[in-house]
């Protein structure tokens, strides 16, 4: 798995988990979905992604986007 796929998988997990938590626990978990969406949007414009930095430090090989 390269860095790009790890970031996309992590973002997908966060969105799905927060949607499930919003339905089952509290509607306020939608805030995590909104945060993930904003983070994906700013990452696409600036190239800065905290998850990519973390995964790079964990030793994942670079992808084409990060």
C-alpha positions as CSV (number, residue, x, y, z in Angstrom):
1,X,0.0,0.0,0.0
2,X,1.4,3.4,-0.9
3,X,0.8,6.7,0.9
4,X,-2.0,7.9,-1.4
5,X,-4.1,4.8,-0.9
6,X,-3.5,4.9,2.9
7,X,-4.8,8.5,3.1
8,X,-7.8,7.7,1.0
9,X,-8.6,4.6,3.0
10,X,-8.2,6.5,6.3
11,X,-10.5,9.3,5.0
12,X,-13.1,6.8,3.9
13,X,-13.0,5.1,7.3
14,X,-13.4,8.4,9.2
15,X,-16.4,9.4,7.1
16,X,-18.1,6.0,7.4
17,X,-17.4,5.7,11.1
18,X,-18.7,9.2,11.8
19,X,-21.8,8.6,9.7
20,X,-22.6,5.3,11.6
21,X,-21.9,7.1,14.9
22,X,-24.2,9.9,13.9
23,X,-27.0,7.5,13.2
24,X,-26.5,5.3,16.3
25,X,-25.1,7.5,19.0
26,X,-25.5,11.3,18.4
27,X,-26.1,13.6,15.5
28,X,-23.2,15.6,16.6
29,X,-20.8,13.0,15.1
30,X,-21.7,14.7,11.8
31,X,-19.1,17.3,12.8
32,X,-16.4,14.7,12.3
33,X,-17.7,14.1,8.7
34,X,-17.6,17.8,8.1
35,X,-14.1,18.1,9.4
36,X,-12.9,15.2,7.2
37,X,-14.6,16.9,4.2
38,X,-12.9,20.2,4.9
39,X,-9.6,18.5,5.4
40,X,-9.9,16.7,2.1
41,X,-10.8,19.9,0.3
42,X,-7.9,21.9,1.8
43,X,-5.5,19.1,1.2
44,X,-6.4,19.1,-2.5
45,X,-5.7,22.8,-2.8
46,X,-2.6,23.1,-0.6
47,X,-1.0,19.7,-0.7
48,X,-0.7,19.6,3.1
49,X,-2.3,16.6,4.8
50,X,-1.6,15.7,8.4
51,X,-2.5,12.0,7.7
52,X,0.0,11.8,4.9
53,X,2.7,13.1,7.2
54,X,1.8,10.5,9.8
55,X,1.7,7.7,7.3
56,X,5.0,8.8,5.8
57,X,6.6,8.7,9.3
58,X,5.2,5.2,9.7
59,X,7.2,4.1,6.7
60,X,4.7,3.9,3.8
61,X,6.3,4.5,0.4
62,X,5.4,7.7,-1.4
63,X,2.6,7.9,-3.9
64,X,2.0,10.3,-6.8
65,X,-0.1,12.8,-4.8
66,X,1.7,13.1,-1.5
